[in-house]
Amino acid sequence: MSVELTILVDNAAESQALQAEHGLAILISGPGKKLLFDTAASCDALLQNARSLGVDLADVEASVISHGHSDHTGALAAVVRQRPGLKIYANPSAFLRRWAEKPGRPLKDVSCPHSPTALCRWGAVLHSVKAPERLTDWLVLSGPVGGPKHGKETFVVRKGDEMVVDGFEDELFCLVQGQRGWAVVTGCCHRGLENTLRAAKFLGRGRPIEAIVGGLHLRNADKAELRATVELLKKYGSPELHPCHCTGREATAFLAAQLPGCVHPASAGTKLVF
């Protein structure tokens, strides 16, 4: 049995035939199932890259939303229109209003641009993910990621009549079973890599973590955090790392220097088989 991951959209692209943007979309293909993990920021990038890579989005039966930011949900409506009846796996709070807060700048709206009502009207079938869930014998959804708050950047979410610091209760990741263990597929890792890997180890029932694919949100990490990340990865057996999206070039270069042979930068067009 093998499972293939194809990065359809990322901040960088492997060729000029592919469009790069600040967003992420990964096609997960395995026995009996094709899913789209996140849907990028724009319809243009997702649809163009899918065509260039020979991917028919009408064959995708479900989409998994890692969290409710617009760079991961922007083309969700386009996928629903390509595939009526599309199942959307997401935590309900992924559809709350959200903003990025940076000192000296106005709040920037980073919410999912589509409401659940509109998605259902266009033909989507929403599936609420509030706990770990096994979709197939080779694919597990994490459900909410526990542990302490992570990161220095501040995001804000509307809860009822209040705007509060976003704790990313909606964030989830995928576990994909490979020949040697599990591949962890992340969107942005806002809950932190340590919390993510702890949850992955528990959900994987002791099988090793073979690889980590996706965004790690290390682009503004200082050297202390990067060194801690290296030690964390060593603790988990130095899995193959395929960083992209919000990981950051400097962070990727640092990890590659400290973990020789383990780090393989990914971008739109990258295909991985587990």
Order of alpha helices (4+ residues) and beta strands (2+ residues): beta-beta-beta-alpha-beta-alpha-alpha-beta-beta-beta-alpha-beta-beta-beta-beta-beta-beta-beta-alpha-beta-alpha-beta-alpha-beta
